[in-house]
Amino acid sequence: GCCKASIARGESPCCLRARTVDSGISKVLLPQKKAAKTRHNQNYEITSLVYKARRPFNTAKFHEEFIFPYFVMLEDDDDDDHEEEEEEACEIGDANGDEEMKTNDDDDNEAMQQKQLEEKMKQLQEEGTKKMMVRGEHFGTLLRMKGYLWQASAHDLVGYVSVAGNMARLESPGPWNCLDAKAYTGTPVERARLRNEWMGEYGDRRQELVFIGRGMKHEEIQKV
């Protein structure tokens, strides 16, 4: 067929090319129309698309124009701080020999922390509901998003974003493969594995985000 002819000419398969929306800055790979039906896309009309680009995001703009308007950021709890405070309270209580006072203080602190947690959860739920409506209006029903980020402020570190519902988390698993010494001095197998996604002078640095949802508006996603 036409795909085999395209591959023989050294080009990408024509069906893949037809499903790729290229803005000149980024690319969006749309799902195959003839793809095998799964339980999820039959029952819920769930589809996916892949956003790709080979230039870094402006970190501030990425947060201000994409993350903050549409998602609620998850932050790590200050568990270590709470543990230190509890240890200090125990030491003071022991030094004074006033166990009853320490117990009452612990109960008061626990009740206060529980109240603060409940208030924070309520605020997050309200914020998430508002952002879900805005997100749905602009992007369609986005259920999940995950993938790799290349951020200008962290040029050497892989950015990884994961979104489930309203909640978003950003982290880094470490440096890009192009900074791994084995990509240059390793065995042929190691070099091939680490260079799998390389392109040009920046190696495997890239944007590669998978969006999963219903009725997604790929033009708006790509524009943002």
C-alpha positions in Angstrom: 0.0 0.0 0.0 0.9 3.7 0.1 2.6 3.3 3.5 5.1 0.7 2.2 5.8 2.9 -0.8 6.5 5.8 1.5 8.9 3.7 3.7 10.7 2.4 0.6 11.3 6.1 -0.4 12.8 6.7 3.1 9.7 8.7 4.2 7.5 8.3 7.2 4.4 6.1 6.7 1.7 8.1 5.0 -0.9 7.2 7.6 1.4 8.5 10.3 2.0 11.7 8.3 -1.7 12.2 7.8 -2.3 11.9 11.6 0.5 14.5 12.4 -0.5 18.1 12.9 2.7 20.2 12.5 2.6 23.8 13.5 6.3 24.4 12.7 7.0 24.6 16.4 5.4 21.4 17.7 3.7 18.3 16.4 0.5 16.6 17.6 0.1 12.9 16.7 -3.6 12.1 16.5 -5.1 8.6 17.1 -5.5 6.1 14.2 -9.0 6.1 12.8 -8.7 2.4 11.9 -7.2 1.4 15.3 -8.6 -1.6 17.0 -11.4 -0.9 19.3 -10.7 -1.3 23.0 -13.2 -1.6 25.9 -12.5 2.0 26.9 -12.9 3.7 23.6 -16.0 1.7 22.8 -17.8 2.3 26.0 -16.5 5.8 26.9 -15.1 7.2 23.6 -11.7 7.7 25.2 -8.9 8.6 22.8 -5.3 9.8 23.2 -3.0 12.1 21.4 0.7 12.9 21.7 2.3 16.3 21.7 5.9 16.6 20.6 8.4 19.4 20.3 12.2 19.8 20.2 12.6 23.2 21.8 12.5 24.1 25.5 9.5 25.6 27.3 9.9 28.9 29.0 9.4 27.6 32.6 7.5 30.6 33.9 5.2 30.7 30.9 4.5 27.0 31.1 3.4 27.3 34.7 1.5 30.6 34.2 -0.3 29.7 30.9 -0.7 25.9 31.2 -0.4 24.5 34.7 -1.9 27.1 37.0 -4.9 28.1 34.9 -6.1 24.5 34.3 -4.8 22.3 37.2 -4.2 22.2 40.9 -0.5 21.6 41.8 0.3 18.9 44.2 3.0 19.8 46.7 4.9 17.5 49.0 3.8 17.6 52.7 6.2 19.1 55.2 6.4 15.8 57.1 10.0 16.4 58.2 9.1 19.7 59.7 6.1 18.2 61.6 8.3 15.4 62.9 11.0 17.9 64.1 8.4 19.9 65.9 7.0 16.8 67.6 10.4 15.7 68.8 11.2 19.2 70.2 7.9 19.2 72.1 8.7 15.7 73.6 12.1 16.8 74.7 10.8 20.0 76.4 8.0 18.0 78.1 10.5 15.4 79.3 12.9 18.0 80.6 10.1 19.7 82.6 8.7 16.4 83.8 5.3 17.6 82.9 3.9 14.7 80.9 0.2 15.8 81.3 0.9 19.2 79.8 2.8 17.6 76.9 -0.2 15.2 76.2 -2.7 18.1 76.2 -0.5 20.1 73.9 -0.1 17.1 71.5 -3.9 16.7 71.4 -4.4 20.4 70.7 -1.8 20.3 68.0 -3.3 17.2 66.4 -6.8 18.7 66.4 -5.4 22.0 64.8 -3.5 20.1 62.1 -6.6 18.0 61.3 -8.7 21.2 61.0 -6.1 22.8 58.8 -6.0 19.7 56.6 -9.8 19.7 56.2 -9.8 23.3 55.2 -7.0 22.8 52.7 -8.8 19.8 51.1 -12.0 21.9 50.8 -10.1 24.7 49.1 -8.4 22.3 46.7 -11.7 20.7 45.8 -13.3 24.1 45.1 -10.3 25.2 43.1 -10.3 21.9 41.2 -13.9 22.3 40.3 -13.4 25.7 38.9 -10.3 24.7 36.9 -12.1 21.6 35.5 -14.8 23.8 34.0 -12.2 26.1 32.4 -10.1 23.1 31.2 -13.2 21.4 29.7 -14.1 24.6 27.8 -10.6 24.9 26.3 -9.3 21.4 25.9 -12.3 19.0 26.1 -12.5 16.3 28.8 -8.9 15.6 29.7 -8.7 12.6 32.0 -4.9 12.0 32.2 -1.7 13.6 30.9 1.9 12.5 31.4 5.2 12.8 29.8 8.6 14.5 29.5 9.4 18.2 29.7 12.4 20.2 28.5 12.5 23.4 30.5 14.8 26.3 29.8 15.4 26.8 33.6 16.5 23.2 34.0 18.3 22.5 30.8 20.1 19.3 31.9 17.3 17.7 33.9 14.4 15.7 32.6 11.1 17.2 33.6 8.2 14.8 34.2 4.6 15.9 34.5 1.8 13.7 35.6 -1.9 14.8 35.7 -4.9 12.8 36.9 -8.2 14.7 37.0 -7.5 18.1 38.4 -4.3 17.3 40.1 -0.8 17.9 38.6 2.6 16.9 39.8 6.0 17.9 38.4 9.2 16.2 39.2 12.5 15.2 37.7 13.9 11.6 37.5 17.4 12.9 36.7 19.6 14.1 33.8 18.8 13.5 30.1 20.4 10.5 28.5 22.7 12.7 26.4 24.5 13.6 29.6 25.2 9.9 30.5 28.8 9.0 29.9 27.8 5.6 28.6 26.1 7.3 25.7 29.6 7.9 24.5 31.8 5.3 26.1 29.5 2.4 26.7 29.0 -0.8 24.8 27.2 -0.6 21.4 24.0 -1.8 23.1 24.2 0.8 25.8 25.0 3.6 23.3 22.1 2.5 21.1 19.7 2.5 24.0 20.7 5.9 25.4 20.7 7.5 21.9 17.3 6.1 20.9 15.5 9.5 21.1 18.4 11.7 20.0 18.0 14.4 17.5 20.5 17.1 16.6 22.9 18.8 19.0 20.5 18.6 22.0 20.3 14.9 22.1 17.1 13.5 23.7 15.9 16.8 25.2 12.3 17.1 24.1 8.7 17.7 24.9 6.7 14.5 24.7 3.3 14.6 26.4 0.5 12.0 26.1 -3.1 13.3 26.6 -5.9 10.9 27.3 -9.6 12.0 27.3 -12.8 12.5 25.4 -13.5 15.1 22.7 -10.1 16.7 23.1 -9.4 19.8 21.1 -5.9 19.2 19.8 -5.7 22.6 18.2 -6.2 24.4 21.5 -3.8 22.1 23.3 -1.1 22.8 20.7 -1.8 26.5 20.7 -1.3 26.8 24.5 
